[in-house]
Amino acid sequence: MSDTPRLALPIVLVGPMGAGKSRVGQRLAASVGAPFVDTDLRIAERYGPIEEIFDREGEEYFRIVEREVVDEALREEAVISLGGGAVLHDDTRDDLAGLPVVWLQVSASAVAPRLAGGTRPLLADGGIERWSAILEARRPLYESVADFSIDTSRRSVARIVDDITGHFGGTR
């Protein structure tokens, strides 16, 4: 048995599209020996590609499905990556209040190449300008739920993971 402090789970990653929540989450989960849950991936596995859900059913329906998946995921002992808009739901923000939450920040200049050629439905019209507007609208929500924030614009995934585990007290 190690004397290294254990990381409380679940630990939740929030932030805008392209901030690196999936990449950081996968590496963080591996480093602490925990499962990784990407709520966007779970939605796609159950309901089909997110862009098709938006096309078929609209954003309102997507947000209902997203809330159900997020509610389920937050009950798991895992590293959890939430979709960028998951914080829009009051119940999700309430649920996050008692959990360790990391806000992954990223600059528009760093995110532009990450999002190039993607199929994200909210960016279909407007590109990086639309991304910036969405971020500014959601910024107060990310701030309100986050216990720790880190800029992923110019940092390696390994360094980001080290900073997160250091902030929250070590390994699992």
Helices and strands as residue ranges (DSSP letters): E 11-14, H 21-32, E 36-38, H 39-47, H 50-57, H 59-73, E 79-81, G 86-88, H 90-96, E 101-105, H 108-115, G 121-123, H 127-145, E 148-151, H 157-168
